[in-house]
Amino acid sequence: MATATARASEHVELALEGMTCASCAARIEKRLNRLDGVSASVNFASEHATVTFDPGLVSIEDLVGAVEAAGYHASLPREALGEEDPARPYRLRLTAAVALSVPLALLAMIPSLQFSGWEWVSLALATPVVFWCGWPFHRAAAVNARHLAATMDTLVSVGTLAAWGWSTVVLLGGVAEHTYFETAGVITTLILLGRYFEARAKRRSGEAIRGLLELGAKEARVLRDGREAMVAVEQVRVGDLFVVRPGEKIATDGVVAGGASAVDASMLTGEPVPVEVSVGDRVTGATINASGRLVVRATRVGSDTALAQIARMVGQAQAGKAAVQRLADRVSGVFVPVVIGLSLLTLAGWLVLGGTAAAAFTAAVAVVIIACPCALGLATPTALMVGTGRGAQLGILIKGPEVLEHTRRVTTIVLDKTGTVTEGRMEVAALVPAEGTSEDELLRLAAGAEDASEHPIAHAIAARGRERLGTLPEIERFESSAGLGIQARVDGHDVLVGRQALLAQRGVELPAPLTERAVALEQAGATVVAVAVDGRAGGIVAVADRIKPTSGRAISELRALGLQPVLLTGDNERAAGAVARSVGIERVLAGVLPDGKAAEIRRLQQAGEVVAMVGDGVNDAPALAQADLGLAIGTGTDVAIEASDLTLVSGDLRAAADAIRLARRTLQTIRGNLFWAFAYNVAAVPLAIAGLLNPMIAAGAMSFSSVFVVSNSLRLRRFRSGRGTA
């Protein structure tokens, strides 16, 4: 099988038509992967192929041609959301089949209804059922036969045509043997019924992501020359100002340019409480303006919006395959020819052992019908579609099926402190100047130096400086030491702001009173930075970050899942310990520099732990990638989200517990589906070979197995968040 080359850089999704079982999906996937520079994955449940290809070697036309050559149809997915109901093609044929098969079965099963020549009536009733109602099976079987392949449709077609053909020969030849017209008709009807319910259930399994896409606003009130103009949301461009009135959806991602309000983002984050926003705050398209009038400047439109990215991530996750599904696909790919061979052996065996031709034929047909492993092809993709869709509704984005396996094995969950356990919004809690320095002078120089830094502590100090002093002095020179602090030339003074270790490196020691006060502030949970001016201690600044009110509950939920929480932070041990104690965490990794976080994760893994990591910042990305399971807080950076396996759109840490519970539940559902699909075939085939299974019962059982698997997956829609959301 060809794999994508290093040059492969384009991705495309193809909508597929004509697939009726997992064997079809396996054939298309195999045909696509034979092309140079192509790596393809076909999802039977969603009827899509996700293809990575090298445009220098193949084109989209080549991909479509490969699918057509396999006997199926492929096209680029339609942009419209209103897709045709996949159950519709079965509805009319099923109605006709039921209307004709009921009297057909009654004639065969109730002797008092059997008048002279009733077999000819059975022939008249069964023929349209087998040939017109069952035409989709025969057509698919013929297409596959032309390509020297066999699928589930081959089994259905062979079984029903064999029953109808045997009965017709017996009737026309005047042979005193039992006819099986009712078997052919009822089998066709039951399998059509199964396909109909299966198609309806498969559509329901994708409703969550379709509903997510439909959340977006259709129109926007764009400001043109100071006036509001209602335009289609597709016409909004980056930089446009648009108005959102109370109760309306925000048209697209943007920044509030005017007004203040509360925004209900529950459809994206799963959080039931609206969030207050004002000028300068970011807002997300499709969320609802709950109260005041807002003027928003568009920053992302179309496929770049958060909603579109979420839909894309969920779609990619649904297109993936877990290792256990690949095994099921391989089994389905070889199962059909094995079943046909087994059926022929059953026929021969009965005849050799002295059974009647009718009994031999009945057993052979039952083997063909009961062995259809349709449920195998649906076991994983339907559960994955429902699970990832439900996750998207709750603000949990699962990147792929392999993530599910990781959640089962995790033993330890490492939590970055800032922005994960805490709010991530630092505020100055105390200013303690050295002797001979005033508070205002300490704040002026420290805030002036920190104004050039991107660190959250720096932002807090600079913000307090502006708030208290109005303006900050200009800096002449600035230099940052990662994880230690900064040095700058401010208003003619050389200023150091950072850890005490940074000051010690430059030969500056804090006086004992400042050191004692720093220890007391750190024990209270504050982060303390030291300030030196012109080579002398200038004082200390204590910065505090509020703990999220839900963090303690989240830690309890994670413990209930069997996970050992560990707090990871660059803070000193005293400050980190205070935060850890307040939320119920016993293990703390403090004083870890940004480039050391991944090393700490690695150390835990080497000690035998299977590690999950929750973080939100750029400096968390290497650790998220190193962890066995990375969970990114969606309020964090794009780099962190890209490096993670799960994204929590909400900033609530309880979403991490929800994510692991949902992933484990989805994996449990997949395993349950596969067990019943395999167990059903293993148990039923011997019964059919032994002649203990009527073909009609076999057809009903086979159809039921597929409907059961999909219905079992749909139970994931009832998954409830621990955050009190629907």
Secondary structure as the mmCIF struct_conf table of DSSP 4:
data_model
#
loop_
_struct_conf.conf_type_id
_struct_conf.id
_struct_conf.beg_label_comp_id
_struct_conf.beg_label_asym_id
_struct_conf.beg_label_seq_id
_struct_conf.end_label_comp_id
_struct_conf.end_label_asym_id
_struct_conf.end_label_seq_id
TURN_TY1_P TURN_TY1_P1 ALA A 6 ARG A 7
STRN STRN1 GLU A 10 GLU A 17
BEND BEND1 GLY A 18 GLY A 18
BEND BEND2 CYS A 21 CYS A 21
HELX_RH_AL_P HELX_RH_AL_P1 ALA A 22 ASN A 33
TURN_TY1_P TURN_TY1_P2 ARG A 34 ARG A 34
BEND BEND3 LEU A 35 LEU A 35
TURN_TY1_P TURN_TY1_P3 ASP A 36 GLY A 37
STRN STRN2 VAL A 38 ASN A 43
TURN_TY1_P TURN_TY1_P4 PHE A 44 GLU A 47
STRN STRN3 HIS A 48 PHE A 53
TURN_TY1_P TURN_TY1_P5 PRO A 55 LEU A 57
HELX_RH_AL_P HELX_RH_AL_P2 ILE A 60 ALA A 69
TURN_TY1_P TURN_TY1_P6 ALA A 70 GLY A 71
STRN STRN4 HIS A 73 SER A 75
HELX_LH_PP_P HELX_LH_PP_P1 LEU A 76 ARG A 78
BEND BEND4 GLU A 79 GLU A 79
BEND BEND5 LEU A 81 LEU A 81
HELX_LH_PP_P HELX_LH_PP_P2 GLU A 83 ASP A 85
TURN_TY1_P TURN_TY1_P7 PRO A 86 ALA A 87
HELX_RH_AL_P HELX_RH_AL_P3 ARG A 88 MET A 109
HELX_RH_3T_P HELX_RH_3T_P1 PRO A 111 LEU A 113
TURN_TY1_P TURN_TY1_P8 SER A 116 GLY A 117
HELX_RH_AL_P HELX_RH_AL_P4 TRP A 118 PRO A 128
HELX_RH_PI_P HELX_RH_PI_P1 VAL A 129 CYS A 133
TURN_TY1_P TURN_TY1_P9 GLY A 134 GLY A 134
HELX_RH_AL_P HELX_RH_AL_P5 TRP A 135 ARG A 146
TURN_TY1_P TURN_TY1_P10 HIS A 147 LEU A 148
HELX_RH_AL_P HELX_RH_AL_P6 MET A 152 GLY A 173
TURN_TY1_P TURN_TY1_P11 GLY A 174 GLY A 174
BEND BEND6 ALA A 176 GLU A 177
HELX_RH_AL_P HELX_RH_AL_P7 PHE A 181 SER A 205
TURN_TY1_P TURN_TY1_P12 GLY A 206 GLY A 206
HELX_RH_AL_P HELX_RH_AL_P8 GLU A 207 GLU A 214
TURN_TY1_P TURN_TY1_P13 LEU A 215 LEU A 215
BEND BEND7 GLY A 216 GLY A 216
BEND BEND8 LYS A 218 LYS A 218
STRN STRN5 GLU A 219 ARG A 224
TURN_TY1_P TURN_TY1_P14 ASP A 225 GLY A 226
STRN STRN6 ARG A 227 ALA A 232
HELX_RH_3T_P HELX_RH_3T_P2 VAL A 233 GLN A 235
TURN_TY1_P TURN_TY1_P15 VAL A 238 GLY A 239
STRN STRN7 LEU A 241 VAL A 244
TURN_TY1_P TURN_TY1_P16 PRO A 246 GLY A 247
HELX_LH_PP_P HELX_LH_PP_P3 GLU A 248 GLU A 248
STRN STRN8 LYS A 249 LYS A 249
HELX_LH_PP_P HELX_LH_PP_P4 ILE A 250 ILE A 250
BEND BEND9 THR A 252 THR A 252
STRN STRN9 ASP A 253 GLY A 258
STRN STRN10 SER A 261 ASP A 264
HELX_RH_AL_P HELX_RH_AL_P9 SER A 266 THR A 269
BEND BEND10 VAL A 273 VAL A 273
STRN STRN11 VAL A 275 VAL A 277
TURN_TY1_P TURN_TY1_P17 VAL A 279 GLY A 280
STRN STRN12 ARG A 282 VAL A 283
TURN_TY1_P TURN_TY1_P18 GLY A 285 ALA A 286
STRN STRN13 ILE A 288 ASN A 289
BEND BEND11 SER A 291 GLY A 292
STRN STRN14 LEU A 294 ARG A 300
HELX_RH_3T_P HELX_RH_3T_P3 GLY A 302 ASP A 304
BEND BEND12 THR A 305 THR A 305
HELX_RH_AL_P HELX_RH_AL_P10 ALA A 306 ALA A 319
HELX_RH_AL_P HELX_RH_AL_P11 ALA A 323 VAL A 352
TURN_TY1_P TURN_TY1_P19 LEU A 353 GLY A 354
HELX_RH_AL_P HELX_RH_AL_P12 ALA A 357 ILE A 370
TURN_TY1_P TURN_TY1_P20 ALA A 371 ALA A 371
HELX_RH_AL_P HELX_RH_AL_P13 CYS A 374 GLN A 393
TURN_TY1_P TURN_TY1_P21 LEU A 394 GLY A 395
STRN STRN15 ILE A 396 ILE A 398
HELX_RH_AL_P HELX_RH_AL_P14 PRO A 401 ARG A 409
STRN STRN16 THR A 412 ASP A 416
HELX_RH_PI_P HELX_RH_PI_P2 LYS A 417 VAL A 421
STRN STRN17 THR A 422 PRO A 433
HELX_LH_PP_P HELX_LH_PP_P5 ALA A 434 ALA A 434
TURN_TY1_P TURN_TY1_P22 GLU A 435 GLY A 436
HELX_RH_AL_P HELX_RH_AL_P15 GLU A 439 GLU A 450
TURN_TY1_P TURN_TY1_P23 ASP A 451 ALA A 452
BEND BEND13 HIS A 455 HIS A 455
HELX_RH_AL_P HELX_RH_AL_P16 PRO A 456 LEU A 469
BEND BEND14 GLY A 470 THR A 471
STRN STRN18 ILE A 475 SER A 481
TURN_TY1_P TURN_TY1_P24 ALA A 482 LEU A 484
STRN STRN19 GLY A 485 VAL A 490
TURN_TY1_P TURN_TY1_P25 ASP A 491 GLY A 492
STRN STRN20 HIS A 493 GLY A 498
HELX_RH_AL_P HELX_RH_AL_P17 GLN A 500 GLN A 505
TURN_TY1_P TURN_TY1_P26 ARG A 506 GLY A 507
HELX_RH_AL_P HELX_RH_AL_P18 ALA A 512 GLN A 523
TURN_TY1_P TURN_TY1_P27 ALA A 524 GLY A 525
STRN STRN21 THR A 527 VAL A 533
TURN_TY1_P TURN_TY1_P28 ASP A 534 GLY A 535
STRN STRN22 ARG A 536 ILE A 547
HELX_LH_PP_P HELX_LH_PP_P6 LYS A 548 LYS A 548
TURN_TY1_P TURN_TY1_P29 PRO A 549 THR A 550
HELX_RH_AL_P HELX_RH_AL_P19 SER A 551 ALA A 560
TURN_TY1_P TURN_TY1_P30 LEU A 561 GLY A 562
STRN STRN23 GLN A 564 LEU A 568
BEND BEND15 GLY A 570 ASP A 571
HELX_RH_AL_P HELX_RH_AL_P20 GLU A 573 VAL A 583
TURN_TY1_P TURN_TY1_P31 GLY A 584 GLY A 584
STRN STRN24 ARG A 587 LEU A 589
BEND BEND16 GLY A 591 GLY A 591
HELX_RH_3T_P HELX_RH_3T_P4 PRO A 594 GLY A 596
HELX_RH_AL_P HELX_RH_AL_P21 LYS A 597 GLN A 606
TURN_TY1_P TURN_TY1_P32 ALA A 607 GLY A 608
STRN STRN25 VAL A 611 GLY A 615
BEND BEND17 GLY A 617 GLY A 617
HELX_RH_3T_P HELX_RH_3T_P5 VAL A 618 ASP A 620
HELX_RH_AL_P HELX_RH_AL_P22 ALA A 621 GLN A 626
BEND BEND18 ALA A 627 ASP A 628
STRN STRN26 LEU A 629 ILE A 633
TURN_TY1_P TURN_TY1_P33 GLY A 634 THR A 635
BEND BEND19 GLY A 636 GLY A 636
HELX_RH_AL_P HELX_RH_AL_P23 ASP A 638 ALA A 643
BEND BEND20 ASP A 645 ASP A 645
STRN STRN27 LEU A 646 LEU A 648
BEND BEND21 VAL A 649 GLY A 651
TURN_TY1_P TURN_TY1_P34 LEU A 653 LEU A 653
HELX_RH_AL_P HELX_RH_AL_P24 ARG A 654 ILE A 689
TURN_TY1_P TURN_TY1_P35 ALA A 690 GLY A 691
BEND BEND22 LEU A 693 LEU A 693
HELX_RH_AL_P HELX_RH_AL_P25 PRO A 695 LEU A 714
HELX_RH_3T_P HELX_RH_3T_P6 ARG A 715 ARG A 718
TURN_TY1_P TURN_TY1_P36 GLY A 722 ARG A 723
BEND BEND23 GLY A 724 GLY A 724
#
